[in-house]
Amino acid sequence: MQQRDGGEDPARIECIAVDAPQAEVPLMPSGALYLTMTHPHNLDFVIGTEVLRRA
């Protein structure tokens, strides 16, 4: 991935597909950004709650 200034972008995107995605939140590095894309809204809520607890 390249930045607009032509430099290398140190960020990486990782897709995680597991049965209990909320359990992955504590394993993410400090300062990580989260994009939650699930079908069931109740699962989105559970994941979001874990992300906010970590903040």
N, C-alpha and C positions, 0 to 999 in steps of 0.2 A: 504494500500500500504506500502511496506517496502523498506527501502534504502538498498544498498549493504552491509552496515555495520551492518544490522540487526535492526537498529533503526526505529522508526516510521517516516514516511514522512508527514510533516504537509501540503503539497500541496494537492489541490483537483482539480478534473476535473469536469466541469459542462457543460452539453450540453444544449444549448439554441436554441429552435426552435420557432421563432416568425415571423410575417409578415414583420417587419421592423428591421432586426438585427442591422443596423447601429445606431439605436436609443438606443441600449443596451450598446454601447461603453462607453458613459459618466457615466454609472451606475456601471462599473466594478471598483474593488478596485485599488488603486495606485500600480503600479508595476506589474499589471496582465500581463500574457502572452496570446497571441491570436493565435488561429488556425482557419483559415477561410476555410470552406469547403462548397461551394455552387456550383451549376451547372452554372448559368449565370455569365460570366466573368465581365460584367458591375456591378453586385452586389458585386463581390469580390473587384472591384476597389473602389466602394463607401465605403465599410466597411474598407478597407485598408487606404483610405484617412482619415476617422474618427480616426482610430487608430494612424496614424502619426500626426494628429492635436493634439492629446492628449499628445503626447510625449514631 
